[in-house]
Each structure stands twice: as structure tokens, then as C-alpha cells.
Amino acid sequence: MPRVSQDHLEARRRQILDGARACFARHGYEGATVRRLEEATGLSRGAIFHHFRDKESLFLALAEDDALRMAEVVAEQGLVQVMRDLLAGRKDDNDDEHPADWLGTRLEVSRRLRTDPDFRARWAERSEQLTKATQDRLRRQREAGNLRDDVSVEVLSDFLELVLEGLVSHLAMGLPADDLGPVLDLVEETVRRHRRNEC
């Protein structure tokens, strides 16, 4: 029997995660049946569960993957850029990696955090990635003189994460989002250092 390359295994894992992301976004955790996961990924249940122990493990891996991707964007461009990407994704339905699918995963994570103590315990350590990436970027911005210095980095991080959660809730309720760009401009301006004009 020929050995399967690591690249092939990674590509298959990515295929499963991408299909599962769309399936969970469309149907929620409970509605993402094995049959629907098979349809979304184009793979059999044996292929799916060869890579992931069960649906719970698949969902947790997906949520972790999304958190890692989000942390990478935060590290490079900031948490407000994640929010801008969410808004931009709502307008462009042709993206392969549609932020609305990420939004669906994020909403399902929020629901399960409220209702499933076991999931909450497993998720706690993973959610630290986003907080750490946000705080590291804020510290770099402060050292560069771009960030206000009258509020701690931890408070600014909490503020930005609360705004993100509010945006996610806003989008989840289907409220209009076309005019939120200026709101995000205000959020960004709120954390910046303001220099006084010297005469």
C-alpha cells in the first residue's frame, strides 16, 4: 500500500475544514449532520473521521483554525482590520473563504460557550491566542508612539474585543452593516494617541 504524503494529508485536512466551515455556518452545530458534512466536504464519513475523532473534535479544530487565522491578521494589521474584513466579506459573496462562514463559526462558538461547560473549558486556552495577539500588537503600537498611553493595553484589548463581539452580534441579527465603516474608523481613532498641535 503506498504511503500518503504529508502534503496530501494537509490538503485533505484543509478540504475538510473548509467544507465543515460552510456546513456549520449554514446549519449550526446541531444541524451539521454527518450526511451534510459529507456533502459539504465531498468526502465520506470515513475520510472525515480519519482526520478528526468526532464532530466535536472537527468543530473545535475549525474554531481553533479560525482563531489562529484571526490572530495572524491581528498581529499584522490589528483587530479593527478583522472587523473590516468581516464587513467587506458581507459585500463580496464570491470569496472562497467567505467571512460569513467565519461568522457562523464564531456565533456557534459563542452559543456553545454559553451552553456547554466542557466546551467552555476546552476553548478557554485557545481563545487566549486572539487576546495575546491583540495585546502584543497594541504594545508594539504603543512603543512606536501610535497608541494612547493613558489607558492600559489590557483595557484597550478588552475594549476592542467587546467591539468585535458587538459587531458579530449585529451581523448575526441581520442588521444593516453597509454604513459601519465610519464606526470602525471611530473605534480605531479611539485607541490612537492624539498629539497636541504646538504653536
Residue pairs with C-beta under 8 A, 6 or more apart in sequence:
9 51
12 43
12 47
12 51
13 51
15 41
15 42
15 43
16 41
16 43
16 47
16 48
16 51
16 52
16 58
17 58
17 61
17 62
17 65
18 41
18 96
18 97
19 37
19 40
19 41
19 42
19 43
20 32
20 37
20 40
20 41
20 58
20 59
20 62
21 62
21 66
21 101
21 102
21 104
21 105
22 40
22 98
22 101
23 32
23 36
23 37
23 39
23 40
23 41
24 32
24 59
24 62
24 104
24 105
24 108
25 100
25 101
25 102
25 103
25 104
25 105
26 104
27 33
27 36
28 104
28 108
28 111
29 55
29 59
29 108
29 111
29 112
32 55
32 59
34 45
34 48
34 55
37 45
37 48
37 55
37 58
38 44
38 45
38 48
41 47
41 48
48 58
52 58
52 61
56 119
59 108
60 119
60 122
60 123
60 126
62 105
63 105
63 108
63 109
63 123
63 126
64 126
66 102
66 105
66 106
67 126
67 127
67 129
67 130
68 129
70 82
70 102
70 130
70 133
71 129
71 130
71 132
71 133
72 133
73 81
73 82
73 85
74 81
74 82
74 130
74 133
74 134
74 137
75 133
75 136
75 137
78 137
78 141
78 188
79 134
79 137
79 160
79 161
79 164
80 160
80 184
80 187
80 188
82 164
83 163
83 164
83 167
83 184
83 187
84 181
84 184
85 99
86 99
86 102
86 103
86 167
86 168
86 171
87 167
87 177
87 180
87 181
87 184
88 99
89 95
89 98
89 99
89 100
89 102
90 99
90 100
90 171
90 177
91 178
103 168
103 171
103 172
106 168
107 168
107 172
109 123
110 165
110 168
112 119
112 120
112 123
113 119
113 120
113 123
130 161
131 157
131 161
134 157
134 160
134 161
135 153
135 154
135 157
138 147
138 153
138 156
138 157
138 191
139 153
141 147
142 149
142 153
145 193
146 192
146 193
147 153
147 156
147 191
147 192
147 193
148 156
148 191
148 192
148 193
148 194
149 193
156 191
159 190
159 191
160 187
160 191
163 187
167 180
170 177
170 180
171 177
